[in-house]
Amino acid sequence: MSEEDKNSENTENNPNPDTEDISKNQTDQKVQNEGIKPKKSFIGKFFTVVKYIFIFIILLVIGIFIFIQTDIFSNLALDIALDKLNESFSEKETVIHAESLNGNLLKGFTLNNGSIKVKGDTLLKFSSLFVKYDILKLLKQEIFTRELILKDPQINLTKIRGRNDSLKWNFEYFLESETPDDDTTSSEFDWGITAENLIIENGSVRILENKNSALPIRDIPVRNIDTFNVSELDMNKFNLNLSAKYFPEDKEVNIKNLNFKTNSPLNLNQFSLQANINYKDTITELSKLTLLTDRSDIKINQIRIKGVNALEGFDYEGLENKDTKINIEADPINMDDLSFFLPELDFLDSTISFSLVTEDKYGDLNLKKLNLKSEKSQYYFSGNIKNLHNPESLYFNVTGKDIIIDPRDTKILLPGLDIPDYTHMGIISIPSLTYTGEPSKFETDFDINTSAGRTYGNAFMDLTGNDIVYKGDFKTSGLNPGKIFKDKELEGQISGDFNVDARGFDYKTMSGKLITN
């Protein structure tokens, strides 16, 4: 075949050779493009790295958050904290111990079997301490505790040898700083503190100022006491339930219940109260107080004093012009409970009931009601009390009505005083009585009915001396002096008007004058 014939045949089979070459080149280029990835820019690589780091940090925070809520972390933190504390207290021969720590440290925890020993003797120990709080409140400068429950605490207070061989309470020794603070100025704590529910269950407190023994304080027998003595006091079955708030301008406490037994006849079966101290309005208020012992039942419905901040302290003279409200009931109050705290009143005995309602200025109180009841007697008073802020100048202007006195109560209530015995006169009724003056020097209008006759009138009495001085005008109706003085020679009945100015009540030794009209 000639050359021309071959070319003619190729032309017939491939009429457009240039188009075929272009198509083949495009296919090859496409294959190359699909096989080679384009390179990323630096910014794209940077954000990719940031993305993975952010994811890692998120996962790490979640992991840490989960880990710190585990008991493993809690006990690890506890061991570290105890090591540091015991290292810092080693020179004080003090050991702080806790068996375990459970819970979520961000919301609450339980510390088990904790104790503090000072110089080999237990200052404090407990079976568990549960605390639940709101940690976010710290951002608002508030320590907020939703619940704090302390179970089976045991507190032992005694005096030990401190630095320089001086005696001091073990808790003082434990809390004192090793290095004295040269800066004696202090600023007021301006954070808020809220305890919604604070509970102490089955506690015990032993105070033995001078134990004079090498034995632990709990192994030393404690004697029974009949008067309040912080040097030798033993309390057990101690239970407390309260809520409280402490803010710079407002302080509140609500004791829902407090009770304990002691090594004395005084056992507190129930104590509750609400107290509020408002700095802004300077109001101190105590209300809903209940005090129940084995022998007494006292209720303070309200004590409110405006213009006083009880936490800053005050003197009685400063109360003179303060608005005051007092509402107290006792049914009954046993005198032995009173003399337990005030031994000077041990001449009092038996029980009484009373109800007291007053208001107005503290130095000029309006006595709305003072009702007293003893075993066989009753007294009802109202009026005015002045100078309560200065007891040495106390002044009364009161009225009594429908008073019933059984002289036997005098011997029952005041067995420690040498008071003449008038039980032979029977029941004394006083329909009306006024009392104006000081406790030991006063004027009175009276109407007295006894089995020995009736006496009414007015008198002045001065009890400040060895003998009672009295003078006044009075009337008698069927008065029998023989029965009053238990002398048959004076038997008879006297009726009339009299003026008296005398000293003493013993007719054999009394002096003065008696004028009949």
Residue pairs with C-beta under 8 A, 6 or more apart in sequence:
14 20
67 73
68 74
68 105
68 106
69 104
69 105
69 106
71 100
71 101
71 102
73 105
74 100
74 101
74 102
74 103
74 105
74 109
75 100
75 101
77 101
77 105
78 98
78 100
78 101
78 111
82 96
82 97
82 98
85 96
86 94
86 95
86 96
89 95
89 96
89 174
91 178
92 118
92 119
92 173
92 174
93 118
93 119
93 120
94 116
94 117
94 118
94 119
94 174
95 115
95 116
95 117
96 114
96 115
96 116
97 113
97 114
97 115
97 116
97 117
98 111
98 112
98 113
98 114
98 115
99 112
99 113
99 114
100 111
100 112
100 113
101 109
101 110
101 111
101 112
102 109
102 110
102 112
103 109
103 110
106 135
107 132
107 133
107 134
107 135
108 130
108 131
108 132
108 133
108 146
108 147
109 130
109 131
110 128
110 129
110 130
110 131
111 128
111 129
111 130
111 131
112 127
112 128
113 125
113 126
113 127
113 128
114 124
114 125
114 126
114 129
115 122
115 124
115 125
115 126
116 122
116 123
116 124
116 125
116 174
117 123
118 160
118 170
118 173
118 174
119 160
119 170
120 216
121 156
121 158
121 160
121 170
121 216
121 217
122 154
122 156
122 216
122 217
122 218
123 155
123 156
123 157
123 170
123 171
123 174
124 153
124 154
124 155
124 156
125 153
125 154
126 150
126 151
126 152
126 153
126 154
127 151
127 152
128 149
128 150
128 151
128 152
129 148
129 149
129 150
129 151
130 147
130 148
130 149
130 151
131 145
131 147
131 148
132 145
132 146
132 147
132 148
133 143
133 144
133 145
133 146
134 144
134 146
137 143
137 144
137 194
140 192
141 190
141 191
141 192
142 191
142 192
142 193
142 194
143 191
143 192
143 193
143 194
144 194
144 196
145 194
145 195
145 196
145 198
146 196
146 197
147 196
147 197
147 199
148 195
148 197
148 198
148 199
149 199
149 201
150 199
150 200
150 201
150 203
151 201
151 202
152 201
152 202
152 203
153 200
153 203
153 204
153 238
154 203
154 204
154 206
154 218
155 203
155 204
155 205
155 206
156 170
156 205
156 206
156 208
156 216
156 217
156 218
157 169
157 170
157 171
157 205
157 206
157 207
157 208
158 169
158 170
158 207
158 208
158 209
158 210
158 211
158 217
159 167
159 168
159 169
159 170
159 209
159 210
160 167
160 168
160 169
160 170
160 173
161 167
162 168
162 172
162 173
162 176
168 176
188 248
189 248
190 248
192 245
192 246
192 247
192 248
193 244
193 245
193 246
193 247
194 244
194 245
194 246
195 242
195 243
195 244
195 245
196 243
197 241
197 243
198 240
198 241
198 242
198 243
198 244
199 240
199 241
200 238
200 239
200 240
200 241
201 239
202 237
202 238
202 239
203 235
203 236
203 238
203 239
203 240
203 260
204 234
204 235
204 236
204 237
204 238
205 233
205 234
205 235
205 238
206 217
206 218
206 222
206 233
206 234
206 235
207 230
207 231
207 232
207 233
207 234
208 217
208 220
208 222
208 231
208 232
209 230
209 231
209 232
210 231
211 217
211 220
213 220
222 232
222 234
222 263
223 232
223 263
224 263
224 264
225 232
225 233
225 263
225 264
226 264
226 265
226 340
227 339
227 340
227 341
227 343
228 264
228 266
228 340
228 341
232 263
233 262
233 263
234 262
234 263
235 260
235 261
235 262
236 260
236 261
236 262
237 259
237 260
237 261
238 259
238 260
239 257
239 258
239 259
239 260
240 255
240 257
240 258
241 255
241 256
241 257
241 258
242 253
242 254
242 255
242 256
242 258
243 253
243 254
243 256
244 252
244 253
244 254
245 251
245 252
245 253
248 279
249 278
249 279
249 280
250 276
250 277
250 278
250 279
250 280
251 275
251 276
251 277
251 279
251 311
252 274
252 275
252 276
252 277
253 273
253 274
253 275
254 273
254 274
254 275
255 271
255 272
255 273
255 274
256 272
257 270
257 271
257 272
258 268
258 270
258 271
258 272
259 268
259 269
259 270
259 271
260 267
260 268
261 267
262 268
264 340
265 294
265 295
265 336
265 340
266 293
266 294
266 337
266 340
267 293
267 294
268 291
268 292
268 293
269 292
269 293
269 294
270 290
270 291
270 292
271 289
271 290
271 291
271 292
272 288
272 289
272 290
273 286
273 287
273 288
273 289
273 290
273 300
274 286
274 287
274 288
274 289
275 285
275 286
275 287
276 283
276 284
276 285
277 283
277 284
277 285
277 309
277 310
277 311
278 284
278 285
279 309
281 306
282 306
282 307
282 308
282 309
283 304
283 305
283 306
283 307
283 308
284 304
284 305
284 308
284 309
284 310
285 302
285 303
285 304
285 305
286 300
286 302
286 303
286 304
287 300
287 301
287 302
287 303
287 304
288 300
288 301
289 298
289 299
289 300
289 301
290 297
290 298
290 299
291 297
291 298
291 299
291 300
292 298
293 334
293 337
295 332
295 334
295 336
295 337
295 351
296 330
296 332
296 333
296 334
296 337
296 351
297 330
297 331
297 332
297 333
298 328
298 329
298 330
298 333
299 328
299 329
299 330
300 327
300 328
301 327
301 328
301 329
302 325
302 326
302 327
303 325
303 326
303 327
303 328
304 323
304 324
304 325
304 326
305 319
305 322
305 323
305 324
305 362
306 322
306 323
306 324
307 321
307 322
307 323
308 314
308 318
308 319
308 322
316 388
316 389
316 390
316 391
317 389
317 390
318 389
319 362
319 363
319 388
319 389
320 361
320 362
320 363
320 389
320 390
321 361
321 362
321 363
322 361
322 362
323 359
323 360
323 361
323 362
324 358
324 359
324 360
324 361
324 362
324 365
325 358
325 359
326 356
326 357
326 358
326 359
326 365
327 356
327 357
328 354
328 355
328 356
329 354
329 355
329 356
330 352
330 353
330 354
330 355
331 353
332 351
332 352
332 353
333 351
333 352
333 353
333 354
334 350
334 351
335 345
335 348
335 349
335 350
335 351
335 352
335 413
336 349
338 345
338 348
339 345
339 346
339 348
346 416
347 414
347 415
347 416
347 417
348 413
348 414
348 416
349 412
349 413
349 414
349 415
349 416
350 374
350 375
350 409
350 412
350 413
351 374
351 375
352 372
352 373
352 374
352 413
353 372
353 373
354 370
354 371
354 372
354 373
355 369
355 370
355 371
356 369
356 370
357 367
357 368
357 369
357 370
358 365
358 366
358 367
358 368
358 385
359 365
359 366
359 368
360 366
362 388
362 389
363 386
363 387
363 388
363 389
363 390
364 384
364 385
364 386
365 384
365 385
365 386
365 388
366 384
367 381
367 382
367 383
367 384
367 385
367 398
368 382
369 380
369 381
369 382
370 379
370 380
370 381
370 382
370 398
371 378
371 379
371 380
371 381
372 378
372 379
372 380
372 381
373 379
374 406
374 409
374 412
374 413
375 406
375 409
375 412
376 406
376 408
376 409
377 403
377 404
377 405
377 406
377 409
378 402
378 403
378 404
379 400
379 403
379 405
380 400
380 401
380 402
380 403
381 398
381 399
381 400
382 398
382 399
383 396
383 397
383 398
383 399
383 435
384 396
384 397
384 398
385 394
385 395
385 396
385 397
385 398
386 394
386 395
386 396
386 397
387 393
387 394
387 395
388 394
393 438
394 438
394 439
395 437
395 438
396 435
396 436
396 437
396 438
396 439
396 442
397 435
397 436
398 434
398 435
398 436
399 432
399 433
399 434
399 435
400 430
400 432
400 433
400 434
400 435
401 431
401 432
401 433
402 430
402 431
403 429
403 430
403 431
403 433
404 427
404 428
404 429
404 430
405 427
405 428
405 429
405 430
406 427
406 428
407 421
407 422
407 423
407 425
407 426
407 428
408 423
410 419
410 421
410 422
411 419
411 421
411 423
420 505
422 428
422 484
424 483
424 486
425 450
425 451
425 452
425 483
425 484
426 450
426 451
427 450
427 451
428 448
428 449
428 450
429 448
429 449
429 450
430 446
430 447
430 448
430 449
431 447
431 449
432 445
432 446
432 447
433 444
433 445
433 446
433 447
434 443
434 444
434 445
434 446
435 442
435 443
435 444
436 442
436 443
436 444
437 443
440 462
440 463
440 464
441 461
441 462
441 463
441 464
442 460
442 461
443 458
443 459
443 460
443 461
444 458
444 459
444 460
444 461
445 457
445 458
446 455
446 456
446 457
446 458
446 459
446 474
447 454
447 456
448 454
448 455
448 456
451 483
452 479
452 480
452 481
452 483
452 484
453 476
453 477
453 478
453 479
453 480
453 493
453 494
454 476
454 477
454 478
454 479
455 474
455 475
455 476
455 477
455 479
456 474
456 475
457 472
457 473
457 474
457 475
457 498
458 472
458 473
458 474
459 470
459 471
459 472
459 473
459 474
459 500
460 470
460 471
460 472
461 468
461 469
461 470
462 468
462 469
462 470
467 503
467 504
468 503
468 504
468 505
469 502
469 503
470 500
470 502
470 503
471 500
471 501
471 502
471 512
472 499
472 500
473 497
473 498
473 499
473 500
474 497
474 498
474 500
475 496
475 497
475 498
476 494
476 495
476 496
476 498
477 495
478 493
478 494
478 495
479 493
479 494
479 495
480 491
480 492
480 493
480 494
481 487
481 490
481 491
481 492
481 494
481 507
482 488
482 489
482 490
482 491
482 492
483 491
485 507
487 507
490 507
496 516
496 517
497 516
497 517
498 514
498 515
498 516
498 517
499 514
499 515
499 517
500 512
500 513
500 514
500 515
501 512
501 513
502 510
502 511
502 512
502 513
502 514
503 510
503 511
503 512
504 510
504 511
